[in-house]
Amino acid sequence: MNNAVQIEDAPQHVDAFIPEEVVYMNNPSEMEDAKRFVDAFIEENSIKVFKIGAVDIDGLWRGKRLSARYFSESAYSAGSNICNILFGWDVQDTLIPNLTFTGWHTGYPDVNLRPDLSTLRVVPGEPGVASVICDLFNPDGTPLAISPRAVLQRVVDRANALGYEPVCAYEFEFYLFEGTPRELARRSWRDLEPVSSGNHTYSVYRDTGSDVVLGEIRDRLAEQGVFIEASNSEHGAGQFEVNIHYGGAVRAADSALILKHTVKEIAAKHGLTASFMAKVDIDQAGSSGHVHQSLVSTENGSSVFSNPGGPAQLSETGMKYLAGLVTGASDFTAIYLPTINSYKRIEGGQWAGSSATWGLDNRTVAIRSIPSAGPAARVENRVPGADANPYLVLAANIASGLSGIEQNLVAPAAVTGNAYEHDADASRRLPNTLGKATEVFAQSALAKEYFGEEFVRHFSQTREWEIHKFATTVTDWEVARYLEHI
């Protein structure tokens, strides 16, 4: 990640992007401009169907397909209603009981999917199809407070009010397995066979063999305005890493969402299954979702973290931001590691941050400092897994960093050497189960201040449901260990 001053400097398919000035429609004139752009987009790209959707708590993109006529006539501005059950069930579409937000007690009413026209894209490989990411609104027109994209936007707005524009980039790791999801489901997800055997990290030779898939992923993402700076084979058998070009925080989260979907779609096309699960195999590397981040000044576009006078360390503001990330790591562990499985990835020596530590270009700490005299100055949060919701992860990072700036926090001493040696220190160890992490998040004043109490309550309730589902499940391990001997 090279944080240049210009946030969006990559080439774009001009006919697939709606100019920013017509995205936010506050008066009839703006609506007329947007209508003309939408109609031109439909005609120039022969669009018949729009895929519209919003991200849910678990980071899944859920929505519906609309006819081009319906989108042109009203949905481009008024949106389309959808049941708020999007926030009433889990990743398997099982209803979650006892939620405050929705349930049988509310009758599962509608919320409004309202397109953000700046995300309008032609879908490569699907002739006549376009996609658009939506924001969520209540029936009275107010933003839905528990919407992950809205949470991120509120945190970005707070940064803007302080004179900063957050710039972020995601690094994702994922696995590719032989067989389509349907085929693997028939085998109950057992006997998984990765597309490559053995460990071949950074192998140029192995990358050549897999580039028929990774190359198509890069190309399709580029057509959608998501640019992969680098990709490589990773430490696990059949594991790969991709690095997304940096951008503004909401755009970076949108790009992460599109990447995950594109990877899964291309994998299925090739008869494969892609997984962003944090830890698929106890003997293989976990999959991370590392986040690089910095701030630029909204006044002059300069890098806030750069330190020309002392390039071996971040600027004073950068160090306060870093201190906030370290201090807030425990508060937001449930966001960074949102599933039961997430915690299998951070058990010491796994190349994942597991303690509230930081260091200079150190890959064993939670927060890696990468100072520079110029715009490349940044920090990397190594705690989040690939399974986390990108919108919430970026919101948690920025909220923590801003709190460091606003409270003038001072970072603890940097760790040199192996940070995993600090895991035994209870004052530094991050919560190491979803139960512990959820308890901390539910009580966090930091989370409530930046995310809102309604969101904190709802997210905590959904994590308690995950814990309950696992606690009441009989696993293969239990059967193999106890069935005969007990």
ZISUL-V787470 format. One record per residue. N is the residue number from 0. SS is DSSP state (A for helix, B for strand, O for the rest). PHI is phi in radians with two decimals (999 if undefined). NEAR is the number of other C-alpha atoms within 8 Angstrom. Layout:
# ZISUL-V787470
n=[N	N]
ss=[SS	SS]
phi=[PHI	PHI]
near=[NEAR	NEAR]
This chain:
# ZISUL-V787470
n=[0	1	2	3	4	5	6	7	8	9	10	11	12	13	14	15	16	17	18	19	20	21	22	23	24	25	26	27	28	29	30	31	32	33	34	35	36	37	38	39	40	41	42	43	44	45	46	47	48	49	50	51	52	53	54	55	56	57	58	59	60	61	62	63	64	65	66	67	68	69	70	71	72	73	74	75	76	77	78	79	80	81	82	83	84	85	86	87	88	89	90	91	92	93	94	95	96	97	98	99	100	101	102	103	104	105	106	107	108	109	110	111	112	113	114	115	116	117	118	119	120	121	122	123	124	125	126	127	128	129	130	131	132	133	134	135	136	137	138	139	140	141	142	143	144	145	146	147	148	149	150	151	152	153	154	155	156	157	158	159	160	161	162	163	164	165	166	167	168	169	170	171	172	173	174	175	176	177	178	179	180	181	182	183	184	185	186	187	188	189	190	191	192	193	194	195	196	197	198	199	200	201	202	203	204	205	206	207	208	209	210	211	212	213	214	215	216	217	218	219	220	221	222	223	224	225	226	227	228	229	230	231	232	233	234	235	236	237	238	239	240	241	242	243	244	245	246	247	248	249	250	251	252	253	254	255	256	257	258	259	260	261	262	263	264	265	266	267	268	269	270	271	272	273	274	275	276	277	278	279	280	281	282	283	284	285	286	287	288	289	290	291	292	293	294	295	296	297	298	299	300	301	302	303	304	305	306	307	308	309	310	311	312	313	314	315	316	317	318	319	320	321	322	323	324	325	326	327	328	329	330	331	332	333	334	335	336	337	338	339	340	341	342	343	344	345	346	347	348	349	350	351	352	353	354	355	356	357	358	359	360	361	362	363	364	365	366	367	368	369	370	371	372	373	374	375	376	377	378	379	380	381	382	383	384	385	386	387	388	389	390	391	392	393	394	395	396	397	398	399	400	401	402	403	404	405	406	407	408	409	410	411	412	413	414	415	416	417	418	419	420	421	422	423	424	425	426	427	428	429	430	431	432	433	434	435	436	437	438	439	440	441	442	443	444	445	446	447	448	449	450	451	452	453	454	455	456	457	458	459	460	461	462	463	464	465	466	467	468	469	470	471	472	473	474	475	476	477	478	479	480	481	482	483	484	485]
ss=[O	O	O	O	O	O	O	O	O	O	O	O	O	A	A	A	O	O	O	A	A	A	O	O	O	O	O	A	A	A	A	A	A	A	A	A	A	A	A	A	A	A	A	A	A	O	O	O	B	B	B	B	B	B	B	O	O	O	O	O	B	B	B	B	B	B	B	A	A	A	A	A	A	A	A	A	A	A	O	B	B	B	B	A	A	A	A	O	B	O	O	O	O	O	B	O	O	O	O	O	O	O	O	O	O	O	O	O	O	B	B	B	B	B	B	O	A	A	A	O	B	B	O	O	O	O	O	O	B	B	B	B	B	B	B	B	B	O	O	O	O	O	B	O	O	O	O	A	A	A	A	A	A	A	A	A	A	A	A	A	A	O	O	B	B	B	B	B	B	B	B	B	B	B	B	B	B	B	O	O	A	A	A	A	A	A	O	O	O	O	O	O	O	B	O	O	O	O	O	O	O	O	O	A	A	A	A	A	A	A	A	A	A	A	A	A	A	A	A	A	A	A	A	O	O	O	O	B	B	B	B	B	B	O	O	O	O	O	B	B	B	B	B	B	O	O	B	B	A	A	A	A	A	A	A	A	A	A	A	A	A	A	A	A	A	A	A	A	A	O	O	B	B	B	B	O	O	O	O	O	O	O	O	O	O	O	O	B	B	B	B	B	B	B	B	B	B	O	O	O	O	O	B	O	O	O	O	O	O	O	O	O	O	O	O	A	A	A	A	A	A	A	A	A	A	A	A	A	O	O	O	O	A	A	A	A	O	O	O	O	A	A	A	A	O	O	O	O	O	O	O	O	O	O	B	O	O	B	B	B	O	O	O	O	O	O	B	B	B	B	O	O	O	O	O	O	O	B	B	B	B	O	O	O	B	O	O	O	O	A	A	A	A	A	A	A	A	A	A	A	A	A	A	A	A	A	O	O	O	O	O	O	O	O	O	O	O	O	A	A	A	A	O	O	O	O	O	O	B	O	O	O	O	A	A	A	A	A	A	A	A	A	A	O	A	A	A	A	A	A	A	O	A	A	A	A	A	A	A	A	A	A	A	A	A	A	A	A	A	A	A	O	O	O	O	A	A	A	A	A	A	A	O	O	O	O]
phi=[999	-2.12	-1.28	-1.26	-1.11	-1.31	-1.24	-1.91	-2.01	-1.47	-1.11	-2.28	-1.36	-1.02	-1.29	-1.79	-2.14	-1.54	-0.96	-1.06	-1.21	-1.90	-1.32	-1.78	-1.75	-1.84	-2.66	-0.98	-1.09	-1.14	-1.12	-1.14	-1.10	-1.11	-1.07	-1.13	-1.13	-1.10	-1.12	-1.14	-1.08	-1.09	-1.20	-1.17	-1.93	0.89	-1.36	-1.94	-2.41	-1.98	-1.59	-2.08	-3.06	-2.20	-1.48	-1.67	-1.05	-1.50	1.54	-1.51	-1.56	-2.10	3.13	-2.69	-1.88	-2.04	-1.17	-1.05	-1.12	-1.11	-1.10	-1.19	-1.30	-2.66	-1.17	-1.03	-2.01	-1.52	1.34	-2.51	-1.36	-2.60	-1.12	-1.29	-1.07	-0.90	-1.98	-2.07	-2.37	-1.75	-1.12	-1.73	1.13	-1.57	-1.06	-1.68	-1.34	1.13	-1.34	-1.32	-1.13	-2.68	2.81	-1.07	-1.23	-1.82	1.41	0.88	-1.29	-1.46	-2.19	-1.86	-1.52	-2.00	-1.09	-1.64	-1.13	-1.21	-1.74	-1.12	-2.44	-1.36	-1.50	-1.14	1.47	-2.25	-0.96	1.41	-2.08	-2.14	-2.29	-2.66	-1.53	-1.97	-1.70	-2.00	-2.30	-1.29	-0.98	-1.47	1.62	-1.44	-1.07	-1.31	-1.11	-1.63	-1.19	-0.99	-1.17	-1.20	-1.04	-1.09	-1.10	-1.12	-1.18	-1.10	-1.04	-1.16	-1.09	-1.06	-1.12	-1.55	1.68	-2.15	-2.05	-1.20	-2.12	-2.39	-2.62	-1.75	-2.00	-1.99	-1.99	-2.71	-1.94	-2.05	-2.08	-1.15	1.77	-1.31	-0.95	-1.13	-1.16	-1.21	-1.11	-1.10	-1.70	0.97	1.09	-1.76	0.93	-1.17	-2.06	-1.13	-1.21	-2.40	-1.90	1.33	-1.79	-2.43	-1.06	1.09	-1.28	-1.16	-1.08	-1.17	-1.08	-1.08	-1.19	-1.73	-1.28	-1.09	-1.58	-1.11	-1.13	-1.17	-1.06	-1.04	-1.13	-1.18	-1.14	-1.05	-1.13	-1.76	1.45	-1.96	-1.96	-1.56	-1.30	-2.74	-2.53	-2.83	-1.25	-1.89	-1.25	-1.51	-1.15	1.36	-1.79	-2.36	-2.20	-2.28	-2.02	-1.52	-1.03	-1.19	-3.04	-0.98	-1.04	-1.16	-1.09	-1.12	-1.19	-1.02	-1.10	-1.12	-1.09	-1.11	-1.07	-1.02	-1.17	-1.13	-1.01	-1.16	-1.17	-1.19	-1.04	-1.09	-1.03	-1.63	1.32	-2.11	-2.16	-1.75	-2.34	-1.81	-1.01	-1.14	-2.54	-1.48	-2.40	-1.07	-1.64	-2.10	-1.11	-1.37	-1.93	-1.78	-2.35	-1.09	-2.11	-1.63	-2.71	-2.77	-2.19	-2.09	-1.31	-1.29	-1.39	-2.32	1.31	-1.40	-1.29	-1.35	-1.54	-1.16	-2.46	-1.01	-1.43	-2.70	-1.11	-1.47	-2.52	-1.10	-1.09	-1.02	-1.16	-1.04	-1.20	-1.16	-1.07	-1.05	-1.05	-1.13	-1.09	-1.14	-1.13	-1.54	-1.03	-1.19	-0.99	-1.88	-1.02	-1.12	-1.34	-1.25	-2.28	-1.58	-2.16	-0.99	-1.17	-0.94	-1.42	-1.26	-1.42	-1.80	-1.31	0.52	1.21	-1.82	1.09	-2.28	-1.12	-2.23	-2.41	-1.36	-2.36	-2.49	-2.81	-1.46	0.84	-2.01	-1.62	-1.80	-1.56	-1.33	-2.05	-1.69	-1.55	-2.24	-1.32	-2.91	-1.33	-2.10	-1.23	-1.35	-1.07	-2.89	-2.23	-2.16	-1.65	-1.75	-1.37	-1.05	-1.62	-1.16	-1.48	-1.42	-1.31	-1.01	-1.14	-1.28	-1.09	-1.15	-1.08	-1.16	-1.09	-1.16	-1.06	-1.10	-1.10	-1.12	-1.10	-1.10	-1.23	-1.16	-1.77	0.93	-1.24	-1.97	-1.21	-1.18	-1.08	-1.16	-1.57	-1.94	1.48	-1.50	-1.24	-1.14	-1.19	-1.59	-1.10	-1.32	-1.42	-1.06	-1.27	-1.89	-1.11	-1.27	-0.90	-1.89	-2.47	-1.13	-1.09	-1.12	-1.12	-1.18	-1.06	-1.14	-1.10	-1.10	-1.75	-1.26	-1.17	-1.10	-1.12	-1.15	-1.15	-1.60	-1.74	1.65	-1.12	-1.11	-1.16	-1.00	-1.10	-1.15	-1.08	-1.09	-1.12	-1.21	-1.25	-1.08	-1.19	-1.02	-1.09	-1.10	-1.06	-1.23	-1.13	-1.79	-1.78	-1.54	-1.64	-1.03	-1.06	-1.13	-1.10	-1.13	-1.43	-1.96	-0.95	-1.39	-1.42	-1.54]
near=[7	6	13	8	9	6	10	6	5	5	4	6	9	5	7	9	11	12	7	7	5	11	11	7	10	6	6	7	6	11	12	8	9	11	10	8	9	10	9	8	11	11	8	7	8	7	13	10	11	14	12	14	12	12	12	12	10	9	11	8	9	9	9	7	8	10	9	11	7	9	11	11	7	9	12	13	9	7	11	8	8	9	9	11	9	8	10	12	11	11	7	5	6	7	7	11	5	5	11	6	7	13	14	6	5	7	7	10	7	10	12	12	15	14	13	11	10	9	10	13	10	11	10	8	4	6	7	10	12	12	12	14	13	11	13	13	13	11	8	5	6	7	9	9	9	9	12	11	11	13	14	14	9	10	13	13	8	8	13	10	7	6	9	11	12	13	14	14	14	14	13	12	14	13	13	14	12	11	10	11	9	7	8	12	8	7	8	6	8	6	5	8	6	11	9	6	7	6	8	11	9	8	9	7	6	9	11	8	7	8	9	8	10	9	8	10	11	10	8	10	14	10	9	11	8	12	10	12	8	7	10	12	14	14	10	12	14	13	12	12	12	12	12	14	11	13	11	12	12	10	8	13	11	10	10	11	11	10	10	8	8	11	10	11	8	11	14	12	7	7	9	13	13	12	8	10	11	14	13	7	7	7	4	10	11	11	16	15	15	14	13	13	11	15	11	14	12	9	5	5	9	8	15	11	16	17	14	8	5	9	11	6	9	18	11	7	10	13	11	15	15	14	14	16	13	13	9	10	11	12	12	12	14	11	12	11	14	12	10	11	9	14	12	10	14	14	8	9	8	9	8	15	15	15	13	15	14	13	12	10	7	11	10	11	19	16	17	15	14	12	15	15	12	9	13	12	16	16	13	12	13	15	16	14	14	14	14	15	10	10	14	13	12	13	12	11	10	12	10	15	14	11	11	16	12	7	6	7	11	8	11	6	4	9	11	8	5	8	12	11	6	9	12	6	7	6	4	10	13	10	9	10	8	15	9	9	15	12	9	10	15	9	6	9	6	10	14	11	8	9	11	10	9	8	11	13	9	12	9	12	9	11	13	10	9	10	11	8	8	8	6	6	6	6	6	6	6	9	9	8	8	8	8	6	5	4]
